[in-house]
């Protein structure tokens, strides 16, 4: 029996959502700047907590040999929560009058939990991190869907790229806090990161103006939630109505699998590579922070440049180039661990990774909007978010499994075992590039497709 013959329960009627395909003319500067500034705000949390200091906090508690596997499991649990909730939250935001309240609640919740990190004991801090990261990921979903409220079809790549570039300036703030305050007091660093996240978020809450949904429906109705689940299944199966969507989402699983894992473990890897070539642990930690600053610099530059490229050649061709750059970056990164290359090579890897990071998100968000019907942005970004969260579960778990086997079972040095982990990430990028070959990003005639 083919998938198309499987029975699907009919969904109860739902309130139509407003068509929000993009603005007819450029948004006011204040709205665009405030939207961009939120990218900086949430990057402070992403880089400061997820990528750098919480993984080092775990390393301090369980040791270098167990840090990868323990942190991988913790991150996987956190992403599992938002994986389940993403499509529901997206459909709920489509039925709400505005999406901004969802963004405000998720941000404030993330900030409150971040302020608890390091203050509520070992297990309490782990639970706070799991929930804070889930809230942060939920906020990303609402924030990305607001891109349509501050852009036109013609400037979407450029504005999105500026968001990525300015966003990575938040990474400077996050890493600089540790360099200036001494990372032995990670609790204070967590507190300042939470305060900075909230402070830079406020302009977005105040000045980004939504056109709003003129036909809001019941947001928290159980019947509506059940209807949303049914509609999600219909969406995934209706390939002709949404050309390229399913293939893009599947391909996105694998490249975000690799990239989310890189973001989560790159600090640990840099520390262990530095230790492997003879640095003492304290010096290695500082080297890793400086390398991160280098990567951030190139990510800022990359965000601006890739955004311009997206508007010139389209998001799909841009994404193809970016994935090719990731193949080069991960090959060299793996060689760092496997062959203990000189520490100078780590700076080259950082530069390439920074440029590649800026490119992924500059191309990824516009491509998703190109494949999304304007009246279902919230729901489809729920699927987009669900895919990203699934990859953020599996990626760290695969990394944890590879390093547990190579280091724990085979007794390899930590940096060598991690080098094999990077090879696994390289394989995911290759697979995603193969899957995405058939995705076309030409603008859709949604009226004609809806008639199919």
N, C-alpha and C positions, 0 to 999 in steps of 0.2 A: 504494500500500500504506500503510495507517495505521500509526502507531507501535505500536498494540497487537498488530499481526500480526507484528512483527519477532521473530525467534527470540532467546531469551536462554538461554545455557548454564545448566544447572542448577548450583546452588551446592552444594558439599559440606556435610554437616551441621556445624553449629557449636554451641558450648556456649551454652545460653541465658543471657541476662544477668538479673540480679536486677531486679525491679520497684522502681524508686525514684521514686515519684510525688511524694513530699513527706513531711514529718514529720506525725505525728498530733497532736503538741503542740509549742509553741514550743521551739526549740533553746536550750541554755544560753547565757547572756549572753556567756560567754567565747568560745564558738564563733562566735557572730554577730559579735562585735567583732573577732575575729581575721580572719574572712573579709572584713569591711568594710575592715580595715586594709591588706589586700593591694591593694585598689583604690587606696588612697593610694600604696602603694609603686610599683605599675606605672605610675601616672600621673606620678610623678616622672621615670621614664624617658621615657614618651611625650611629655610636655610639654618636658622639659629637653633631650632628645637629638633626637627626631624633629621636634618642632614648632618649636623655637627654635634651639638652639646648633649643631646639625650643619648646618642650612641656612645659618646665618651663617658657619660654618667653610668651607663650599663657596663662599659669596659672597666671602670673603676671598681664596680661592685662584684663582677663575676670573673674578671681576668681576661687577658687577650685571647686565650684559646677558646673560651666559650662565648665571647661577646657577639660574634657573627650569628651563631645559631640562636642565642637567646633574643637578640634584637630582631632577627628575622621573624621569629614566632610572634613576638609582641606586635610588630608592625603588621603582620598578616592578620592577626585577630582584629586590630583596629580597622583595617581596610575591609575586612569581612562584614563589619557592622554597616558601613556605608554602602558596600556593594548591594546588600539587601534593600537598603532604604532608598537608593538613588532613583530608580524609576518611579517609586511612589511620590517622592518629594518633587520630582519634575512634573508629574501629572497634576499634583496638588497646586503647584505654582502656576500652571496654565489656567486653572480654574479660579485662582485668587484675583482680586482686583489689581494687586500689584505684587511684584516679586521682591521688592526692596525689604519688606518686613522679614521675609525668610532670611535674607542676607544679614540683616541686623541681628536677629536672634542667634543664628549660627556663629557669627563673629563674637558676640558678647559671651556666649557659652564657651567658646574656645579660649578666649582671654581669661575668663574666670578659672578655668581648669589649669591653664598655663601657670597662673599665679600660685597654684598649689604644688607644682612640681618641686620636689626636694624638701617639702615641708610636712608631708603626711606619711613619712616612713617609706620603706622600700616598696612594699606591695601597693600602698596607697598611691605612691608616685607613678607606678606602672599603670594602675587603673586610670589615674588622671590623664596620663599621656594617651592611652588608648582612646578615651572619650574626647580629649582635646583634638587629636588628629582626625577623628571621625567628624567632629564639628567643623574643623577647618576644611576638610574635603567636601562636606555638604555646602559650605559657603562658596567654594570654587564653582560648583555647579550653578548656583544662582548668579554669581558674578559673571561667568562666561556667557550666560544667556542674556545678560544686560548689554553685551557688545552691540546688539542690534539697535539699542536705544541711543547710541552715541555715534553711529556711523552710517554712511551711505554705502551702496554697493561699490562705488568707485574708490572710497578711501578706507575700506575695511582692513585691508592688509597693512596699510601704513599705520593706522591707529592701533591695530592689534600689535604690530611690531614695536611701536613706541611704548605700549603697555609692557611688553616683555622687557625692552631695554631699561626703562625706568624701574620696572619691577626688580630687576637684578641689582639695582642700586640698594635695595633693601637688604640684599645679601652682605653688602659692605657694612651696613649698620650692625647686622647680626654678628658677623665675624669680628668686627672691630670691638664690640662689647667684650668679647672674650679676651682679645689681645690687650685691651686697656685695663680690664678688671682682674685679670688672672683667672684662668679657667679652673683653678682648684675650688673656687667658690661658685659652682654651677647654679646653685639655688638663686643667688643674686642675679646671675645672667638670665635665668628663666624669667624672673620677675620683671626685669627691665625689658625683655623681649615682649612679654605680654602687654606692658604699658605702651610700648612703641607701636605694637600692632593696633591697639585700640585708637591711639592718637591719630595715626595716619589714615584710619578708616573713616573717621567722622566726616570729612568733606564729601565722600561718596554717598554717605547716608543722607546728607543735607542737600546736595546740589545736583545729583543725577536725577533728571526728570523723566519718568516713564509716561508713555502715552496711556498706559493702563488698559484694562480689559473692560469694555463697556457691557459685557454680558457675564459677570462673575457668577460662579456656581458654588455649590456646597464643597468646601475644601476638606472637611474632616468626616464626611459621611462614609460609613463602611461600604455602602452600595457603590459609591463613586470610586472608592479604592479598588473594589473588586472589578469594576468596569475598566479601570485603568490597567489592571493586570491583563485582562482579556485583550484590550486594545494594544498593549505592548506585544503580545503574541501575534496579533494580526499584523502589526507593523513589521515584525521580523520575517513574516511569511509572505508579505505582499511585495515581492521583489520588483515586479514590473512597475508598480506605482512609485517606488522609491529607488530608482536605478543607482547602483553603486553603494547604497547605504550599508547593506549587510556585509559586503566584501570589505568596505572601509572599516567597519566596526571590528570584524574578525582580524584584519591586518593590524589594527590599532592595538589589539590585545598584546601582540608580540613585541611591537616596538616600544610601547609604553611599559611592558614587562621589563625590558632591558633598561630603559631610561629611568624609570622609578627606582629600580634597584641600584643603579649608579648613584642617583641622588641620595639614597638612604645609606649606602655603605662607602661612599668615596672617601670620607674622612678616615674611617677605620683602615681602609686599604692604603691610603697615603701614609698614615702613621706606621703601619706594619712594613711597608716598603722602605721607609726611612730607617726603621729599626734594623731591617734586614741588611742594609748596607753599612751598618755600624753606628748610627746615631743612638744616643741614649733616649729613653722614653719621653722625658720632658722636652728635649730638643726636637724629637720626632713630632711631638704634638704641635709644637710651634711651627715647624716646617710645614706640616699639613695645613695649618691655618693660613700661612702665607701662600701656599699653593692654591688654596681655595680662593683667596683674594685675587690671584692671577686669573683663575677660571672665571670668576665673577666679572672681571674687567672685560674679558673677551665675550662673555655672554651679553653684557650691556651693548657692546659694539655690534654684536651679531643680531640682537633684537632689532635695532634700527635698520641695519642693512637688509636683513631677510624680509622685514616688512615691506620695504621698497621693492624687493625682488618679487614678492607675492603679487603686488599690484601690477607688475610688468609682465610676468610670465604665467601667473596663476598659481593657486595653492598646491595643486597636485604635482606639477613639475618641480616646484620648489621643494616639496617634501621628498621627492625622489633624490634630489641632490643632497639634502640633509642626511638621509639615511645612508647614502654612500660615504659621507663624511664620518658618520658614526662607525661604519665598518673599519675605516682607517684608524680612528681613535681607539676603538676597543682592541684592535690587533696590537697596536703599540702598547696599550695599557697592559694587556695580558703578558706581553714580553717583558715588561718591567718586573712582574712578579716571578715569572718562570725562569728568567735568566739573570735576575739581579742586576739589571742595567744601571749605569751611573745615575745618581739622583737628578742630574741635570735633565734627563729625558722626561722626568716627571713634570717639569715645567712645560715641555712641549705638549704632553698629554693634556695638561690642564688647559692650555690655550685652545687646542682642538676641541676638547669637550665643552668649553665655554661657548665657542662659536656654534657648535652643534646643538647645544641646549637652547640657545636663543632662536635657532632656526626651527626646531620642532614645534614650539608653541606658536610661533609667528605664522606657520603654514597650517597647523593642525586645526585651530579654531575657525579660520575662514573656510577651510575645506568642509568642515562639519556644517557650517551655515549654508554653504553652497548646496549641500545634499539634503537640507532640511526644509520641509514645507513651512511657510511663515506662520500658519495658525497652530503649529504643534511644536514650537521651539522648546518649551519647557519639557514636554514628554520626551522629545528626541535627545535633548541634552541630558535627560535622565538616563537614556540608553548609553549615550556617550560617556557619562560619568560612571555608569555601572561597569562598562568595559574597562575604563581606567582603574577602577577600584579592584576589579577582578585581577587585573595584571599586577596591581600593587599587593595583592595577597600572594599570588603564585610566584612572582619574581623573588621577593625576599625569602620565601620558603625554599625555592630552588637553590638560591644562594646559600641558605643555611644548610641544606642537605649536601651540597657539593663540598662546602668547607668542613662540615662535620665528618664527611667520609675521608677527604684528603688529609685533613689535619688530625682529626680524632682517631680515625681507624688506621690510616696509612702512616701517620706520624710525620707528615711533611712539615717543614717550616710554615708558619702562618701565611707569610706573603706568597709563598709558592702555591699553597692550596688555594688562596684567593685568586691567583693567576688563572687556575683552571676554572674558577667560578666566572671570571671575565670571559673565558672562551665560551661558556654556556650562554652568556648574554649576547655574544657575537652571533651565535647560531640563531637566536631569536630575531635579531635584526635582519639576517638573511632571509628567514622565513617570511617575515612581514613584507619585505620588499617584493618577494615573489607573489604573495597574495594580492598586493595592491596594484599589480600591473594592469588589471582590468578595470580600475576605477577611472571614470571620466568626470572632469569637473566643469564641463560646459554648463551654463545657466539652464535651469529647468523651466519648462512651461507647466507650472503646477496645475493650472486649470485643465489642461488636456490630460495630464497624468491622473488627476482625480476622477476623470470620466471613465478610466479603464475599469 
